[in-house]
């Protein structure tokens, strides 16, 4: 999905910039008037979560429970995923689960993508996903421009693995939620756990925290890391 997860019916959507170099303005400081956080993370635009940067990234993995999302509109679309590259580079090697509201109800579908190639959606019959399912995802560089992408639904008891080839810089690794339409369904709170990069805790890389926004409105809040491997994404606004 790189900076976009693309609907199956709209695979020609173009990518846009993600990371901003300047932190956004903070919320109102008067706690007597609001319980909003006093500061937000760096504006991630259509990304929320954590991005580790550097060089030589070889693996990333995380576990989450698929959220029980409700659709605000048929434009709502988002996905939790893990990946290598994409934060300041022109490729992304990634896998996760999309929640698509284009039918009027949330539809969960597993996918992977080797951007700039189009995403590959897995059969919902062979690889079903529902709210409440526990998902584990990983991307591993195995050398010679090859990557192994693995997605498991431990609740349903299936695992999908594919090995793909691409020339990539391996200069970032991410655990992310993303809305390519800039319109999130109400997913409540989604919890990531067991987040690792290169076999170490995500937090050990000093990753950048990102809050997604659209039209100047923050759509979700990324929590602080707990134990270096766990964090939550909380829905704020469509």
Secondary structure, DSSP 8 states (H G I E B T S, - for coil): -TT----TT-TT--------SS------S-TTT--S-S---EEEETEEEEEEESS---EEEEEEE----B-SSTT-EEEEEEEES-SSSS-EEEEEEEEE-TTSS-EEEEEEEEETS--EE--TTTS---TT-EEEEEEEEEETTEEEEEEEETTTTEEEEEEEE------EEEEEEE-TTS---B--EEEEEEEEETTEEGGGG--EEEEEEETTEE-EEE---BTTTBEEEEE---
